[in-house]
Structure formats: structure tokens, C-alpha cells
């Protein structure tokens, strides 16, 4: 399974998703640190879920990282998050 699909599945399982967009933006980072041929190193994630209501920015990011898990996070070089309730 592609890392993009793993991210989507993990987040859909953990949160009551209203909107989710996961983009592999690795190609835009060709030549930069962490880039691997074939991509799947840099991702932009936009997520909207009521689970995030009332949480600080840090708590939202921690919740997403926890949902993704250490194994998946270790295979990603960069993860940009746009999180809204």
C-alpha cells in the first residue's frame, strides 16, 4: 500500500473526517534533504474533523502524529498539516 493511502486510512480510522486531502508533494522537493526517487517522502495533509474542536495547535498535531503511528511517521521526511475542527 502506498504511504499516501496509509495516511488516509489511519486518519479516517482515528477521526470523524468531514474533509481530508492528502497530497504527495515529494517531486517539488527533488534535490532537497529527505527526497527519495519515487516520491512518498513529503506530504501535505488538510483535515477537517470535529475531533479537533477546542484543541490547541500543538494538541492537534500530536493527535495526528499519534493516529499515524511511529512506524508510518518514520517513513515520512516532511508532513505539512492544515487541521481544522
N, C-alpha and C positions, 0 to 999 in steps of 0.2 A: 504494500500500500504506500502511496506517495505521502511524503510528510505533510503536504497541504491537506490531504484527506484525513490524516491522523489528527491534525489540529482541529479540523471541522468536527470530526466525530467526538473528540474529547470535550470540546466546548459545548456541543449540542447535548451531550450526556450530562454535563455538570450544571448547566444553566437553562432557564426557561427563555430561550432565544426568541426575540422578536425580529432581529435582523442580524445577519452575520455575513461578513465578506472577508475572505482570506485570499490575499494575493501574493504569489511568489514573485518578488521583485529582485531576485538574485542577479539577473542579467545586467541590471542597472549598476551593479557593484563589481562588475568584471574588473580585475586588476587590483581590487581592494582587499584588505585583510579578510580572511574567512571565506572568500569566494572559492567554490569548487566547480569544476566543469560539470555541467548537467544541472546546475542550479540547486534548489532546495536548501539554501543557506540563509537567505534574507526574506523575511515575510512582513507584510503589513496586514494587521488584523483590525477590523472595525466590528464592534459587537455592541448590541443593544439588548439589555435584559433587565427586568425589574429586580433581579437579584442584587444589582449594584446600587440600588437606591439607598442613600444615606451613608454610603461608604466613602472614605477618603480616597484620593487618587492612589495612594500607596496601597491601601487595602484592596482596591480593585485589581491592581497589577498583581498583588500577591495571590488573590483568588484565581486569576487566570493562570499564573505560573503553577499553582497547586493543581489546578484541573488538568494542565498539560502533563505534569509529572516530570521528574528529574531526567528520566531516560530521553524523552522527547526534547526537552529543553537543551540537553547536552548535544543534540544533533543539529541545533539551530545556532547560527552565528549571531543573527540580529533579528529582533522581534519588536516591531513598532506597534503600539497598542492605542486604539481610539475606543474608549469604553464609556458607555452612557447607560443610565437606567431607562 
